[in-house]
Amino acid sequence: MVLGIREKVVSDLRKPAYLSAFLSLVFLLLPACSGQNQQEHSQHGAAATAGTTTPLLVIQDMSIPLQVELEPTNAQILKENQLRIIVPAEHVDKLKLAKVSVTLTMPSMDHGAVNFEAAAFKDGEFTAKIIPTMVGGWLATITFEVDGQTATATYPFEAVP
């Protein structure tokens, strides 16, 4: 009888030991992951600042600069944010009939892509209402499809709560 109680006590003590060891391991690894993500996010933050300069869109051996604006500047998660794509006047005719879409991806995560259609706002201007789903660095891949040919440009930005 005493032996049975002793085995139960030892068995009960082992369960918290496993749990304690597991939690210790998680807490040790968490700062390493956090530091890596922070470094990635700061790189994307710098890219987002640089992203306010115009990305290039290449169609049929031509480089077409785009002006991309995000309202608000730091997109809010789980809310509609407006991405405005402005084509310079000298290239408007080339892209007048283009079908434009925006695909959001999060480089630091592997959770797939979110697609949005952009609508022609006025000559040379397209807008898409985008909704980032998480806080952090995102890439908006802007795709123009004209006469069966596609060209893309990417625009990095940050999403905040």
N, C-alpha and C positions, 0 to 999 in steps of 0.2 A: 504494500500500500504506500509506504513512504517513498519507495523507489518510483512508483507511478507518478506521485506528486512532484518529485524532483525532476523527472523527465518532462513533465508538463511545464514546470517553471523554466527549465532550460530552453524548451521549445518556444515559450512565450517571449523569452529574452532575446532569442535569435531574430524574431520578426522585426522588432524595433531596430536591431543592429543592422539588418539589411536595408531597412527604410532609411536609417540614419546615414549609412554609407552611400546610398543612392542620392539622397538629397545633398550630401556634401559634394559629390561629384558634379551634380547639376550646378550648384552654386560656384564651384571652381571653374566650370566651363562657361558659365553665363557671362562673366566680364570679358572673356576672350572674344566671344561672339559679338558682344555689344561693342567692343572696341573696333572690331573689324567693320561692323555695320556703320559705326560712327565715321570711320575713315572713308568708307564708300559714300556715305551721305554727304560728307564734306566735299568730296571730289565732285559729286553731282551738283552740290550747291554752287561750286565754282563754275561748273559747266553751265548751270542754269544762268548764272550771271553773264557768262560769255555767250550763252544762247540767245541773249537779246540782240546780238549781232545777227545778220541775216545768214541762214543756212543756204546752201546752194542746191538747186533742183536742176538735174541734167536731163534734157529731152533732146533726142536726135543730135547728139554732139554739140548742143548749146548749153551754156550755163546760164540759168535764170535765177537771179537772186530773189529771195522772198523775204518780206518783212513779216514776222510772226509776233503777235501780241496776245497776251493772256490776261483776262480780266476775271477775278483779281490777279495781281502779279504772282502771288503765292496761292495756288489753287486750293480750295477747301474740299476736304474729303466728303464723299457722299452727298455732294451738292453740285448743281449745274454750274460750270465755269465756261466762259466763252473764249474759244480759241479763234482768233481772227488771222487769216492768211491773206496777205496783200501782195499782189503781183505788180511789178513796175509797169507803168503805162506803155512803154515800148514793147512789152511782151504780152499784153492783154489779149490781142487777137489770136495768138498761138494757143492760149488756154481758155478761150471763151466757152467752148463746148466741152470742157474737161469735166469728168466725173471725179469728185474729190472726196477722199475718205481719210479718217484719222484713226490710227490704231495706237492704243496706250499699252505700254509694257513697263514693268518695273525691273530694271536690270539686276538689282540686288536680291530679287525674289524670283521664284520660278512658279508663278501661279497663272500663267497664260496671258492672253491679250484681251483687251476690251475694244470693240470696234464701234466707230461713230461715223455717220455720214455728215459731210459738210455741204452747206447750201450756198448757192451764189447769192451774195448780199447785194452787190452792185458790180459794175464792170471792174474786173480785176480784184474783187474782194470776195472771199469765201469765209463763212463762219461755221463752226461746229460747237455744239454744246457737249462738253466732255465731263465725265464724272469719275475722278480718281477714287479708288476704294480704300486706299491705305495711306498713312503718313509716310513721307519719304521721297526719294528721287524717282522721277518718272521720265520716260521718253515718249514723245508724241511723234509717230511716224506718219508723215503727211504724204499721201499717195495721189498723184494725178494720173488719170487714165484718159488718153486722147488717141483716137483712131486705133485702138487695140494695143497701143504702147503705154507702158507705165513708167513713171519716174517717182522717186521718193526723196524726201528730205526729213531729217530728224530734228526735233526741238526738245531739249532737256528742260525740265522744270521741277519744282518742289511742290509737294502737297502738304498742307498743314491741317490740324484739327479744326 
